[in-house]
C-alpha cells in the first residue's frame, strides 16, 4: 500500500525559507508516478502549487509560488522536496504531497480528485 509522509513544516517569519520533504513507501515503481504539492487553508479548496515529472526533469508551478518555490525529487530515495524561499504570510497553509500516474498531459498540475494517494499534511505558518 502506497504511503506518503510529509515533514519539514514549521513557523517562520516573512522572507524566510523552509524545505518540505515527502517520503514515499509501498511503491512498486516510484519513478513511474507524477508527484505534486498542494496546500489548503481552512474552509478553502486544496490548491495545487507544484508538480514534477516521473524523472524529475519537468516541473510546473502555480503563479502564486513561481520563482520562490522549487520542487524536486530523488527517485533513489523515493522522496520529493519543496524548497520554499521568500515566504509570505499568505503562504500559511497545510501542505500536502500527492501522487498519480501520468496522463495525456504528462505530470502537469491536475485537480485534487485526480490524485490517488495523499499524505497527512504538514503545517507551514509564516508570520509578518
N, C-alpha and C positions, 0 to 999 in steps of 0.2 A: 504494500500500500504506500502510495506516494505521501510524503510528509514534507512540509516546508516550515522552517522556523526562522523568524526574523530576530535580529539583535542589533544593538548599536544605537537605539534611540536614547533620548535624554533631553535635558534642558540646556539651552544655550542662549546667549544674548544675540541680538540682531547683528548681522555681519559675521557671525561665527560659522564654524563648519562642523559637520558630523559625517560619519560614514556608517551606512547601514549595511548589514550582511543578511543574506538569505541562504541558509543551508538546506539542501535537499537530500532526502533519503528515500529509498524504496523504488527508485527508478530502475528500469531495465536498461534504458539508453538515455541518460540525461541530456546528452548532446544532440538529441533529436527534437527537443522541446523548446518552444519560444518561452522566454521569461519576461516578466513585466513587474513594474512597481505601480501601485495605486496608493491614493491617500483619501481619507474621509474625515469630515468634520461631523460632529453630532447633528443629526437631522438633515444632513446633506447627502447627495448621491456620491457614490465612490467615483473618484476621478483618476483616470489613467494618466500617469505623468511621464513614464519612460518604458520603453521595451527594447529587447535585444534579440538578434537572430540566434539561431542554434549554434553557430560557430563564433559568435561574438563580433563579427566584422561589420554588422549593420546595426545602428542604433536609431531610435526615434524618440522625440521629446515633445511634450506639450509646450505650448508657447510660454506658459507660466513659469517653466523651470529651465528653458533653453538658455544655454550659456552659463548657468550656475550649477547645474547638476550633471553628473556623468554616471551612466550605467555601464557596468562591465560584468564579465563572468569568467570564472575559472573552471572549465569543464573537468579538469583533472581533480578538482576538489569538490565538484558538484555544488558550487557556491556562486552566488550572484551578489553584486555590490551596488550601492548607490552612494557616490561621493557627493556631498552637498556643501556648496560654498555660498557665501554672501546670503546667509539665511535671513528671512524676513519674518515678522510676526504672522503674516498671512500663510506662511508655510506650516504653521502649527496644525497638526492633524495626527491621526493614527495612520501609520504607513503599513501597507500590506504588500507581500510579494505573491505572485500568481504565475501559473503555467498553463500552457495549452499546446496543442500540436499546430504546426504551420498550416496555413490555409492558402487560398489563391493569391493573397497579398503578402505572403511571407509571414513576418512576425511584427507587422505594424500594430500600433495600439488598436485594440478592439474593445467593444463593450464588456463590462464585467461578466455578463452572462455567458460569454464565450470561453471563459477560462474554467478549467476543470478542477484545479486544486489551488487552495489558498493557505497562507499561513495565518497565525493568530493575530498578527499585527504588533507593531512597536510604536510607542508614543514619542512624537517629537514636539517639543514645546520651545518656541522662540519668543523671548521677551524683548520688549523695546527699551 
